[in-house]
Every structure is written in structure tokens, then in C-alpha cells.
Amino acid sequence: MSTFKAPKGTYDLLPPDSAKFLAVREAIAAPLRGSGYGYIETPGFENVELFARGVGESTDIVTKEMYAFETKGGDRLALRPEGTASVLRAALEANLHKTGNLPVKLWYSGSYYRYERPQKGRYRHFSQVGAEAIGAEDPALDAELIILADQAYRSLGLRNFRILLNSLGDKECRPVYREALQTFLRGLDLDEDTLRRAEINPLRVLDDKRESVQKQLGGAPLLRDYLCDACKAYHEEVRELVTAAGVVFEDDPKLVRGLDYYTRTTFEFVHDGLGSQSAVGGGGRYDGLSEMIGGPALPSVGWALGVDRTVLALEAEGVELELPATTSVFAVPLGDEARRVLFAKVTELRKNGVAADFAFGGKGLKAAMKAANRSGARYALVLGERDIEQGVVQLKDMESGEQTAVGMNEIVAELESRLG
Ligand code: AMP
């Protein structure tokens, strides 16, 4: 124990559990890689204005949760609370929308930061894998992303998740709905804070988790009933394409998301084994975001899936990922000469693609075999003085316990063939 602990709301990923995180990231990325999405990495911090304008001045993320700071050089920066604004900023800056195919399809994986009240499933530092398809208005693109997320979760073995789907309308129909909702909210018995929110961002009141508020929202007008014909047709097409792919979803007319940039299609993936922090991922269409951050009109759609909560969801369902042992061969030298010879063998094995580890620190046979056991290696190589004289090494099968002497010059080929 040192004097220091991980900061509040954060935790460390340690082996062996950290392997699960890598596997989840990999599983989410795999369907994207296979669908034309290219990898993008952006800085961990951006100009604070990018998020204020992109995510929305009135959102909790910007008003309460952002790690914003001024640098010694006087720049106003913020640790990124989400990925979309940064990815779009980077794509516009590099002119990807002019030089390549539209849509520009990108995926990312990284750390995000929100100053939230920590609890299980809600952290101040968390990981997402995300995807953005920039510069096309096509219901098939919205459907593609929903289908790929479903595929990612299923490939991990997750079953008890649900997909919630809604349309938030566009700049034609949403303002009309907004007015109607505001009029309705003004007539309710709400606290001052909520009334203020109703004036700035009435849709977000629908998302209020408090029962006292939810009880009053029963008769609230629904956006569904205000969608313009274009939005209705678009949404219907998304629903049909997703359904045709065999992906089951629920229409959720009250689904709004905590970010202001969404238009038309919005969706969330929720897992029923997670308690209050049930959203494992979410996304939607953000046709106006590019213009909000000073770019051209570029209708786009994307999602971000939370890695931390996906791992919790796997645990809640009791899904054990099949994680292959990281070490296949563990080498145990007995004596100085053996150390030199065997260390060279380990290097050779590694060069040949065999995952190998070594008993470091001059351990005796007993402690070294214990280390071999812990490593999960299928085979141990034991080399003593007599073996050196005879030009062999002892190959021990850690599962059967069977031990055979193999010629020093044959051992690499022998292990390669045994490990397939
Ligand atoms: P959002 O952009 O807020 O919809 O976040 C997308 C996904 O990221 C969520 O569904 C969560 O899985 C994950 N996420 C967001 N905030 C946190 C947090 N504070 N801690 C852990 N995961 C989070």
C-alpha cells in the first residue's frame, strides 16, 4: 500500500480481469472493422468550446460534469466527456468529408471523463468504443449501426439487453413539439430547477428519473405525434431495416438522450441486470452537429458503447468469456548455465510466435513450478545440469503431468506442433 490511492470515482484495471476489458473492446470493434469503419484516435482533451457547443450548453455533461481547466498558456481545455464532437472535429479539420467516400466511417476506443457522483456502473473515468458515420442521410446507415451493436453484444454472449428506439424529429417538426411540451410542462407542479429546465431544454424533463416527476408526465404530448412526414417515413424505414435483420427493439416514445445534438433516430441499449445505471450504450443521428461546430451540413449518425458497463452486464448474466491463457510455455532453469541456455530458447520461441515466460529471480525448482502453474501455461520446460550435458530439455505437460526429454534442437518445432 502506498500513500496514494486511485482518485475518487476511478478504478484500476488489473490482470487477470483486465483481459476481459480488452476482449470486450475487441468484440465491439470487430463488427465495425468488418463493415468499412476505419480507426481514429483523437486527443484526450479539446478546446472546451467544442463540447459546450457540440454537446450543448444546457446539458448536465457541460454544466456539471466537465473537467474543464485553463493551461499555463491560457488555453481553455476540457478532458473529453464523450467522443462524437472530437471525432467530427478531427474529420472536418482533416477534410475527410472532401477527400474520401461519404459517409466517412470511423471507429474509436478510449477513455472519457465526467465529474459525476460515483456509484456502481458510474465512474469519473470510463471507457467507450464508438462508431461514427459522417456525411450521409440514409436510413440504412442508422440501421447498420444498430445491427452492428447488436452483433457485438451477441458475440460476447450477452442476451438480456434491450434496444430502445425513438425519433427526435428534425428542425422542421421538433420546434413545434417543443412548444407543445413546454405549454404542458408549465401547467405541472414542478420545482424551480425543473421548471427552468423546461424553458431551456424541455425534452430533457421527459428523462427525469424522479417518480414525482414521472407521475405527472403521463399525459405529456409525445414527439411521435408531431413528427413531420419526412421524419415519419425515415423512421419507419429504419424500423423496417432493423426488423428485417432479425434485430428486436422496443419503440420508446419517451427516449431522449442527455446530449443536445441528436436529431431523428435515437437509440439506447439497456441491460436489466445493472440496476439504476442500466444504459450500456447509446447513440443516434446528429444531422446538425457539424454546423453547430462551424462545419458544413453533414448529416451523420453514431453510437458509443460503454466498456465498463458491458463488463458488468456480462458478470450480471454470468457469462464467462473464453479467454485463452496468455502464456503457453513456462521455462524453468536450474542453475546459471541453464538460465543462459533456456533464456535463449524462450527468445527463440517468442520469435516463432509461441507465448513463453521464464522463471526469473533464481527460484528453486519448487517455487519455479508454482510460478509455472500460476501462469496458466500448458507446458513447462525444465532444464538442469544433466540435461545440458545430454543436449535435452524436460518437457512437462502441465495438464497430464507427463514429462519427456526432448532434444534441445528439436524443442521449438515440437512445441509448435503440439500447440497447433
Ligand atoms: P452517453 O454518451 O452518456 O450516452 O454514454 C454512452 C455510454 O457510455 C453509456 O451507455 C455508458 O455505457 C457509458 N457511460 C457514460 N457515462 C459513464 C460513466 N460515468 N461511467 C461509466 N460508463 C459511462
Residues whose N, C-alpha, C, O or C-beta is under 5 A from the ligand:
A	BS01	AMP	E82 R114 E116 G121 R122 Y123 F126 A279 V280 G281 G282 A304 L305 G306 D308 R309
